Amino acid sequence: MAHVQGHYKAIAQEYDFFYDHMYEELAEISCKWLKLLPTDSLADIGGGTGAISSLIWKKANLGQPVLVVDPSPDMLEPASKREGVLTLEATFDDLINSYPHIISKYNKFVCIGCIHLFPHLEASMAAFYKLLKPGDQLLIVEHPEVLVWKDLKTRFNSLDEIEEYLKQAGFSVEERGEESHSHSYSREKYFYSLRHRCYTALSLLTDKEIELGIKKLDETVFKGEPFKELTDYYYMIVATKT
Ligand SMILES: C[S@@+](CC[C@H](N)C(=O)[O-])C[C@H]1O[C@@H](n2cnc3c(N)ncnc32)[C@H](O)[C@@H]1O
């Protein structure tokens, strides 16, 4: 997974610029799906720059800071300065193997746009499940496809696949579904983001392949217009330790 580490090192400084239009919505739906109460303690695994965690902390009026767990020091750099956020530099596997005492302090967990990056998902989920207390909950949010870049394969093609991993680990799946959010995308900003490999999957493409994809997007979607209303979709799934 060296390309994942290199990818986040390369894009960390611009990450919030690429994605900030999604943050309010992602924070809102995370609070809703996890039914967060001020007394809950939340850890955000693969929490990156911590922007969403800080918004969740404010929106849910949480009594304690959100723990942002992420292996990338560059992504965590802005997180450490945000209100309502604590940081831990660790992968999901490091968290399970080296910090079980930290896991036990939290009752709600969220993973936004990152389980597809976990190298041993099946084994990690099973080990994570064992460390939780009955009633603890994990919300997974995954982007089903790279927006209008449908040729790129994503790791999960359906909610069933994610549910299967969770059930195999022992979780009971309480609720699942989709959320969507429309946003006016700037052509200039979106193409800039694609050229700078805003999605992990793009880091495996050559410049030529990126340019071909952008050309296709321009012809079929933006049609040369400076702005385009596009919809982002999110898979949502809440798993509970029984
Ligand atoms: C697409 S970003 C999502 C960041 C944040 N959750 C958000 O939605 O803005 C994926 C994050 O997962 C982190 N990551 C990569 N591999 C990981 C692993 N094995 N365990 C935990 N986090 C990982 C990356 O460093 C990156 O910050």
The ligand as an ORCA input file, in Angstrom:
! r2SCAN-3c Opt
* xyz 0 1
  C     -10.164      9.637      1.095
  S      -9.285     10.085      2.557
  C     -10.653     10.394      3.635
  C     -10.318     11.351      4.750
  C     -11.537     11.750      5.583
  N     -12.196     10.589      6.170
  C     -12.510     12.539      4.726
  O     -13.567     11.990      4.369
  O     -12.202     13.700      4.429
  C      -8.657      8.538      3.144
  C      -7.824      8.617      4.420
  O      -7.539      7.283      4.856
  C      -6.212      7.265      5.364
  N      -5.722      5.879      5.334
  C      -5.055      5.235      4.348
  N      -4.764      3.982      4.712
  C      -5.253      3.818      5.970
  C      -5.243      2.737      6.915
  N      -4.699      1.571      6.613
  N      -5.826      2.939      8.120
  C      -6.409      4.138      8.412
  N      -6.448      5.185      7.561
  C      -5.881      5.025      6.360
  C      -5.449      8.213      4.460
  O      -4.228      8.656      5.053
  C      -6.476      9.318      4.232
  O      -6.335     10.355      5.170
*
